[in-house]
């Protein structure tokens, strides 16, 4: 029996230029990055702990270190990155037009963005499990979400945050007025200037924003979490060479923590693995044996390069969000599965 296709689906398959697999006349973005010798990475640049331009003009944060890990694996040098700060409305267009090669910008992985006919992107593994919340001034006396009835709430325009806010308040039958802004700094300014009784964003962003307030203790994040926000980097859709590389580079960061391989001990681990042929899994993971890197279009020792550049996932997290960081956020769901978290890497074999 012949299978029938709907006219709409056939049109999508015929017209979706992003669905064309890379070939000699349409090279993978991975090839273009290697030929260019630099990775163009889209970030926010305004969220401490994730991507933020510090006082010496350098970007830092978890999202930034993901860019560095990609550059280290693909180009052999984590410093070969051009950072492009992008607002939420700009990010997907910048990726589709080639203005950036990779989007590493606190972006929620969801069906509408990932599917054909969506934003034309392919998401990598989740690097931060987050949730949306609301922040209010402590002096307001507000402790529960239903106390925000008929309130103005500052929110980023054109984001899942805006949709989640509307869905939640509609479901709870709480009337409110959204005050929309194009980027996070404008949301913060509106909130601090008293234009809104509350501001809403991912809890990580609320915590990061609060850390830079003149009086951080004067603001509280309400306990209710109104959504799940799995944040993940994204590459252009229809480019499996690049998306595979992105996926397994992130898994390598996670697996390195599972193996106990860190920036401090990577050289010693290499010496031990090279001298002991029985360390089968570690030898393969570090590129001593096998051709895992070649299968991805990168060097076989790509894991060594990224660990030397950024450390493993746990080191990246602790550097930017750990107890002694500017924005301390408990790891919670972002722990390794061995410690009760959600992070797990499929076998690198």
C-alpha positions as CSV (number, residue, x, y, z in Angstrom):
1,X,0.0,0.0,0.0
2,X,1.4,3.4,-1.0
3,X,1.8,5.9,1.8
4,X,0.1,9.3,1.1
5,X,1.7,12.6,2.1
6,X,-0.3,15.7,2.9
7,X,0.1,18.7,0.7
8,X,1.3,20.7,3.6
9,X,4.0,18.3,4.7
10,X,5.2,17.9,1.1
11,X,5.5,21.7,0.8
12,X,7.6,21.9,3.9
13,X,9.9,19.1,2.7
14,X,10.3,20.8,-0.7
15,X,10.7,24.4,0.5
16,X,12.8,23.9,3.7
17,X,16.3,24.8,2.5
18,X,17.7,24.2,6.0
19,X,16.7,20.5,5.5
20,X,19.4,20.0,2.8
21,X,22.3,17.9,4.0
22,X,25.8,19.4,3.6
23,X,27.6,18.4,0.4
24,X,30.5,19.8,-1.8
25,X,28.3,22.7,-3.0
26,X,26.7,23.2,0.4
27,X,29.4,22.6,2.9
28,X,28.8,22.0,6.6
29,X,29.2,24.9,8.9
30,X,31.8,22.7,10.6
31,X,34.0,22.8,7.5
32,X,33.5,26.6,7.3
33,X,34.6,27.1,10.9
34,X,37.7,25.0,10.3
35,X,38.6,26.9,7.1
36,X,37.9,30.3,8.8
37,X,40.0,29.3,11.9
38,X,37.5,31.0,14.3
39,X,34.2,30.1,15.8
40,X,31.5,32.7,15.8
41,X,29.4,32.2,19.0
42,X,26.2,34.0,19.9
43,X,25.8,34.8,23.6
44,X,23.8,37.1,25.7
45,X,26.7,39.0,27.3
46,X,24.4,40.4,30.0
47,X,23.8,37.5,32.5
48,X,26.5,37.0,35.2
49,X,27.3,33.4,35.6
50,X,26.2,32.5,32.1
51,X,27.7,35.1,29.7
52,X,28.8,38.5,30.9
53,X,31.4,41.0,29.7
54,X,33.6,41.7,32.8
55,X,35.6,44.7,33.7
56,X,38.6,43.7,31.6
57,X,36.6,43.3,28.5
58,X,36.5,39.5,28.5
59,X,33.4,37.3,28.3
60,X,32.9,34.8,31.0
61,X,30.2,32.3,32.2
62,X,28.9,28.8,31.5
63,X,27.7,29.7,28.0
64,X,31.0,31.3,27.2
65,X,32.9,28.2,28.3
66,X,30.7,26.1,26.1
67,X,31.9,28.3,23.2
68,X,35.5,27.8,24.3
69,X,35.1,24.0,24.5
70,X,33.7,24.0,21.0
71,X,36.6,26.0,19.7
72,X,39.1,23.8,21.5
73,X,37.6,20.6,20.0
74,X,37.0,22.0,16.5
75,X,40.0,24.3,16.1
76,X,42.4,23.1,18.8
77,X,42.4,26.4,20.6
78,X,39.7,27.6,23.0
79,X,40.7,31.2,22.5
80,X,39.7,31.2,18.8
81,X,36.2,32.5,19.4
82,X,34.4,35.6,18.2
83,X,31.6,36.4,20.7
84,X,28.5,38.1,19.3
85,X,26.1,39.5,21.9
86,X,22.5,38.9,20.8
87,X,19.1,39.9,22.2
88,X,16.4,37.2,22.4
89,X,14.6,38.4,19.2
90,X,17.9,38.4,17.3
91,X,19.3,35.0,18.2
92,X,17.6,32.6,15.8
93,X,17.9,34.9,12.8
94,X,21.7,35.4,13.6
95,X,22.1,31.6,13.5
96,X,20.1,31.0,10.4
97,X,21.8,33.8,8.4
98,X,25.3,32.6,9.4
99,X,26.1,35.6,11.5
100,X,27.0,33.1,14.2
101,X,27.9,29.4,14.0
102,X,26.6,28.4,17.4
103,X,24.0,29.8,19.7
104,X,25.2,29.4,23.4
105,X,22.7,31.9,24.9
106,X,20.5,30.6,27.8
107,X,17.9,29.3,25.3
108,X,15.1,26.9,26.2
109,X,15.0,23.7,24.3
110,X,11.4,23.1,23.2
111,X,9.4,21.4,20.4
112,X,8.3,24.5,18.6
113,X,11.9,25.7,18.2
114,X,13.4,22.3,17.4
115,X,10.8,21.0,14.9
116,X,10.8,21.6,11.1
117,X,8.9,24.8,10.4
118,X,10.0,26.2,13.8
119,X,13.2,28.3,14.3
120,X,15.3,26.2,12.0
121,X,17.7,25.0,14.7
122,X,19.0,21.8,16.2
123,X,19.6,21.7,19.9
124,X,22.5,20.1,21.7
125,X,22.3,18.4,25.1
126,X,20.9,20.4,28.0
127,X,23.7,22.2,29.9
128,X,21.5,23.8,32.6
129,X,18.1,22.6,33.9
130,X,16.3,25.7,35.0
131,X,12.8,26.9,35.8
132,X,11.0,30.2,35.5
133,X,10.2,32.3,38.6
134,X,9.2,35.8,39.7
135,X,11.1,38.3,41.8
136,X,9.7,41.0,43.9
137,X,11.0,43.7,46.3
138,X,11.0,42.4,49.8
139,X,9.3,45.5,51.1
140,X,6.3,44.7,49.0
141,X,5.3,42.0,51.4
142,X,4.4,39.7,48.5
143,X,5.2,36.0,49.2
144,X,2.8,34.1,46.8
145,X,2.1,34.4,43.1
146,X,-1.7,35.0,43.7
147,X,-0.8,38.2,45.6
148,X,0.3,39.7,42.2
149,X,-3.4,40.1,41.1
150,X,-3.8,43.2,38.8
151,X,0.0,43.9,38.9
152,X,2.4,45.0,36.2
153,X,5.0,42.4,35.5
154,X,8.2,43.1,33.6
155,X,9.0,40.4,31.0
156,X,11.2,39.9,27.9
157,X,9.3,40.2,24.7
158,X,9.2,37.3,22.2
159,X,10.5,34.7,24.7
160,X,9.1,31.5,26.2
161,X,9.2,33.5,29.4
162,X,6.4,35.7,28.1
163,X,4.3,32.7,27.0
164,X,4.8,30.9,30.3
165,X,3.8,33.9,32.2
166,X,0.6,34.3,30.2
167,X,-0.2,30.6,30.4
168,X,0.3,30.4,34.2
169,X,-1.6,33.5,35.1
170,X,-4.5,32.5,32.8
171,X,-4.6,29.0,34.3
172,X,-4.7,30.6,37.8
173,X,-7.2,33.2,36.7
174,X,-5.0,36.0,37.9
175,X,-5.4,39.3,35.9
176,X,-2.1,41.1,35.3
177,X,-0.5,43.5,32.8
178,X,2.7,42.5,31.0
179,X,5.3,45.3,30.5
180,X,7.4,44.0,27.7
181,X,11.1,44.8,26.9
182,X,13.5,43.7,24.3
183,X,16.3,42.5,26.5
184,X,17.1,41.6,30.1
185,X,18.8,44.9,31.0
186,X,15.6,46.7,30.1
187,X,13.5,44.3,32.1
188,X,15.7,44.9,35.1
189,X,15.6,48.6,34.7
190,X,11.9,48.7,34.4
191,X,11.6,46.6,37.6
192,X,14.1,48.6,39.6
193,X,12.5,51.9,38.5
194,X,9.1,50.7,39.9
195,X,7.3,50.3,36.6
196,X,6.5,46.7,37.6
197,X,5.7,45.0,40.9
198,X,7.6,41.9,39.8
199,X,9.9,40.8,37.1
200,X,10.0,37.3,35.6
201,X,12.7,35.2,34.0
202,X,14.5,31.9,34.5
203,X,15.5,31.6,38.1
204,X,19.1,31.5,37.1
205,X,18.7,34.9,35.4
206,X,16.8,36.3,38.4
207,X,19.6,35.2,40.7
208,X,22.3,36.6,38.3
209,X,20.4,39.9,38.0
210,X,19.9,40.3,41.7
211,X,23.6,39.8,42.4
212,X,24.3,43.1,40.6
213,X,21.6,45.1,42.3
214,X,22.6,47.9,44.8
215,X,20.8,46.0,47.6
216,X,20.5,42.3,46.6
217,X,19.0,41.4,50.0
218,X,16.1,43.7,49.3
219,X,14.7,41.3,46.6
220,X,13.2,37.8,46.9
221,X,12.5,35.1,44.4
222,X,9.1,33.6,45.0
223,X,9.1,29.9,45.7
224,X,6.7,28.9,43.0
225,X,8.4,27.7,39.8
226,X,6.1,28.2,36.9
227,X,7.9,26.2,34.2
228,X,10.7,23.9,33.3
229,X,13.4,25.5,31.3
230,X,16.1,23.1,29.9
231,X,18.7,25.4,28.5
232,X,20.8,24.1,25.6
233,X,23.1,25.4,22.8
234,X,21.8,25.3,19.3
235,X,23.3,24.9,15.8
236,X,21.6,25.4,12.4
237,X,19.1,22.7,11.4
238,X,20.0,20.2,8.6
239,X,23.7,20.2,9.3
240,X,24.3,16.8,11.1
241,X,28.1,17.2,10.9
242,X,28.1,20.3,13.1
243,X,25.2,19.2,15.3
244,X,26.9,15.8,16.0
245,X,30.1,17.6,17.0
246,X,28.2,20.0,19.3
247,X,26.3,17.1,20.9
248,X,29.3,14.9,21.6
249,X,31.6,17.8,22.8
250,X,29.1,18.5,25.5
251,X,28.7,14.9,26.3
252,X,32.5,14.7,26.6
253,X,32.4,17.5,29.2
254,X,29.8,15.6,31.2
255,X,31.6,12.2,30.8
256,X,34.9,13.7,31.9
257,X,33.4,14.6,35.3
258,X,32.0,11.0,35.4
259,X,35.5,9.7,34.8
260,X,37.1,12.0,37.3
261,X,39.2,13.7,34.6
262,X,39.8,17.4,35.3
263,X,41.9,20.3,34.1
264,X,44.3,19.6,37.0
265,X,44.9,15.9,36.3
266,X,44.4,15.5,32.6
267,X,48.1,15.3,31.9
268,X,48.6,12.6,34.6
269,X,45.6,10.7,33.3
270,X,47.1,10.7,29.8
271,X,50.4,9.3,31.2
272,X,48.6,6.6,33.1
273,X,46.3,5.6,30.2
274,X,49.2,5.5,27.7
275,X,51.2,3.2,29.9
276,X,48.4,0.8,30.7
277,X,46.7,-0.9,27.7
278,X,44.0,-2.3,30.1
279,X,42.5,1.2,30.5
280,X,40.3,0.5,27.5
281,X,37.5,3.1,28.0
282,X,39.8,5.9,29.1
283,X,42.3,5.3,26.3
284,X,39.4,5.5,23.8
285,X,37.9,8.6,25.5
286,X,41.2,10.4,25.5
287,X,41.9,9.6,21.8
288,X,44.8,7.3,22.4
289,X,43.0,4.4,20.7
290,X,40.2,4.4,18.1
291,X,38.9,7.2,15.9
292,X,36.0,8.8,17.8
293,X,37.1,12.3,16.8
294,X,37.5,11.5,13.2
295,X,33.9,10.2,13.1
296,X,32.9,13.8,14.1
297,X,35.2,15.5,11.7
298,X,37.6,16.7,14.5
299,X,40.8,15.5,16.1
300,X,40.8,12.2,17.9
301,X,42.2,13.9,21.0
302,X,39.4,16.5,21.1
303,X,38.6,15.5,24.7
304,X,42.1,16.3,25.9
305,X,41.9,19.7,24.1
306,X,38.6,20.7,25.7
307,X,39.5,19.6,29.2
308,X,42.8,21.5,29.0
309,X,40.9,24.6,27.9
310,X,37.8,24.6,30.2
311,X,37.9,21.6,32.5
312,X,35.0,19.2,32.8
313,X,31.3,20.2,33.3
314,X,31.6,20.3,37.1
315,X,34.6,22.6,36.9
316,X,32.8,24.9,34.6
317,X,29.7,25.0,36.8
318,X,31.7,25.6,40.0
319,X,33.8,28.3,38.3
320,X,30.7,30.4,37.5
321,X,27.9,29.2,39.7
322,X,29.6,27.4,42.6
323,X,29.5,28.4,46.3
324,X,32.3,31.0,46.0
325,X,31.2,32.5,42.7
326,X,29.5,35.8,42.1
327,X,26.2,34.0,41.4
328,X,26.0,30.9,43.7
329,X,23.3,28.5,42.5
330,X,23.1,25.0,44.0
331,X,23.7,22.4,41.3
332,X,20.5,20.5,42.1
333,X,19.3,18.9,38.9
334,X,22.5,19.8,37.2
335,X,24.5,17.3,39.1
336,X,25.8,14.1,37.5
337,X,23.4,11.2,37.5
338,X,25.9,9.5,39.9
339,X,25.0,12.2,42.5
340,X,21.3,12.2,41.9
341,X,21.2,14.8,39.1
342,X,20.0,14.7,35.5
343,X,23.3,15.0,33.7
344,X,24.4,11.8,31.9
345,X,26.5,11.1,28.9
346,X,25.8,8.2,26.5
347,X,28.8,5.9,26.0
348,X,31.6,7.5,24.0
349,X,32.5,4.4,22.0
